[in-house]
């Protein structure tokens, strides 16, 4: 009887080209690369550039140059989400259609709604109830508005979803209570980040996702979207501690984190591995350093931690 061949694990790095790589994004790339390669898997690269207002081709090109300089060579072709808008719209018009509806509410409309709620709802005799401004109040759910002429919202399920995070432990969340009916497609056609990521992770058959802790609150939404779209589930989740500056702020483009300088790629790799609390590797070429890092990769030092402090 022929034996079935188990497909290799598949991981991915999915940066948004709204700026150059910094130490925080570098550690995510390095961790996801070393981890999936330690399992004998494939590491894919996806450029998440659906945000046409903030993404820039020059940043995309620099990200590719920096990854190559560091020896972080991806498998297969690079996927660009900006070239896949039709795919996301097809899912919104088919498998996800029963969960979506048109919405005409502007920010001004919602501010007026919440102001009215604040006036009419009392928390107790002395204090007014503050409205939940993170949740859309579902004003348009029954209006049957034209789906092409308005923004499109997706109804996330109102029940608890659990999963085991390989770094943060058992997680439970209710996506409706956390995110509500989130915008899946803006009126100008821009696709929501987590919707595009959910569809692509399924279509690319990603089995292991290692990314930053800031994305953790969106994970049960992604699980539910992938289920509704009848896409393969992600088998293993890992949310890395956030890399923070001395003030405790997450290293990010918004916080003006400095771009990495790949003139000393071996030094950068050593710094990132130290930050990730991995065993030291011999100073060598990036390729040889990565081989050693892969061979001794260990998630254990990161488990349960929510931030790691770095000095850029």
LINJODA-V159872 format. One record per residue. N is the residue number from 1. RES is the residue in one letter. SS is DSSP state (H for helix, E for strand, C for the rest). Layout:
N;RES;SS
N;RES;SS
//
This chain:
1;X;C
2;X;C
3;X;C
4;X;C
5;X;C
6;X;C
7;X;C
8;X;C
9;X;C
10;X;E
11;X;E
12;X;E
13;X;E
14;X;C
15;X;C
16;X;C
17;X;C
18;X;C
19;X;C
20;X;C
21;X;C
22;X;E
23;X;H
24;X;H
25;X;H
26;X;H
27;X;H
28;X;H
29;X;H
30;X;H
31;X;H
32;X;H
33;X;H
34;X;H
35;X;H
36;X;H
37;X;H
38;X;H
39;X;C
40;X;C
41;X;C
42;X;E
43;X;E
44;X;E
45;X;E
46;X;E
47;X;E
48;X;C
49;X;C
50;X;C
51;X;C
52;X;C
53;X;C
54;X;C
55;X;C
56;X;C
57;X;H
58;X;H
59;X;H
60;X;H
61;X;H
62;X;H
63;X;H
64;X;H
65;X;H
66;X;H
67;X;H
68;X;H
69;X;H
70;X;C
71;X;C
72;X;C
73;X;C
74;X;C
75;X;C
76;X;C
77;X;C
78;X;C
79;X;E
80;X;E
81;X;H
82;X;H
83;X;H
84;X;C
85;X;H
86;X;H
87;X;H
88;X;H
89;X;H
90;X;H
91;X;H
92;X;H
93;X;H
94;X;C
95;X;C
96;X;C
97;X;H
98;X;H
99;X;H
100;X;E
101;X;E
102;X;E
103;X;E
104;X;C
105;X;C
106;X;C
107;X;H
108;X;H
109;X;H
110;X;H
111;X;H
112;X;H
113;X;H
114;X;H
115;X;H
116;X;H
117;X;H
118;X;H
119;X;H
120;X;H
121;X;C
122;X;E
123;X;C
124;X;C
125;X;C
126;X;C
127;X;C
128;X;E
129;X;C
130;X;C
131;X;C
132;X;C
133;X;C
134;X;C
135;X;C
136;X;C
137;X;C
138;X;C
139;X;C
140;X;C
141;X;C
142;X;C
143;X;C
144;X;C
145;X;C
146;X;C
147;X;C
148;X;C
149;X;C
150;X;C
151;X;E
152;X;E
153;X;E
154;X;E
155;X;E
156;X;C
157;X;C
158;X;C
159;X;C
160;X;E
161;X;E
162;X;E
163;X;E
164;X;E
165;X;E
166;X;C
167;X;C
168;X;C
169;X;E
170;X;E
171;X;E
172;X;E
173;X;E
174;X;E
175;X;H
176;X;H
177;X;H
178;X;H
179;X;H
180;X;C
181;X;E
182;X;E
183;X;E
184;X;E
185;X;E
186;X;C
187;X;C
188;X;C
189;X;C
190;X;C
191;X;E
192;X;C
193;X;H
194;X;H
195;X;H
196;X;H
197;X;H
198;X;H
199;X;H
200;X;H
201;X;H
202;X;H
203;X;H
204;X;C
205;X;C
206;X;C
207;X;C
208;X;E
209;X;E
210;X;E
211;X;E
212;X;E
213;X;H
214;X;H
215;X;H
216;X;H
217;X;H
218;X;H
219;X;H
220;X;H
221;X;H
222;X;H
223;X;H
224;X;H
225;X;H
226;X;H
227;X;H
228;X;H
229;X;C
230;X;C
231;X;C
232;X;C
233;X;C
234;X;C
235;X;C
236;X;E
237;X;E
238;X;E
239;X;E
240;X;E
241;X;C
242;X;E
243;X;E
244;X;E
245;X;C
246;X;C
247;X;C
248;X;C
249;X;C
250;X;E
251;X;C
252;X;C
253;X;C
254;X;C
255;X;C
256;X;C
257;X;C
258;X;C
259;X;E
260;X;C
261;X;C
262;X;H
263;X;H
264;X;H
265;X;H
266;X;H
267;X;H
268;X;H
269;X;H
270;X;H
271;X;H
272;X;H
273;X;H
274;X;H
275;X;H
276;X;C
277;X;C
278;X;C
279;X;C
280;X;C
281;X;C
282;X;C
283;X;C
284;X;C
285;X;C
286;X;H
287;X;H
288;X;H
289;X;H
290;X;H
291;X;H
292;X;H
293;X;H
294;X;H
295;X;H
296;X;C
297;X;C
298;X;C
299;X;C
300;X;H
301;X;H
302;X;H
303;X;C
304;X;C
305;X;C
306;X;C
307;X;E
308;X;E
309;X;E
310;X;C
311;X;C
312;X;C
//
